[in-house]
């Protein structure tokens, strides 16, 4: 059975790894800023945090599927 590209693992090259780290840093700074402005507690902040985590996942995936970022 072959694996569809949507479900395949994409092994990153050194440039891709650096981009993944940069994406994580952008999202980390954004969450830090939001927590300073809104507070870190509460249901709404939990939802905001979850949505940022979800968005970060898709941003990293968007970068990882590009051939120039793969081994």
Buried (B, 14 or more C-beta within 10 A) or exposed (E): EEEEEEEEEBEBEEEBEEBBEEBEEEBEEBBEEBBEEEEEEEEEBEEBBEEBEEEBEEBBEEBBEEEEBEE
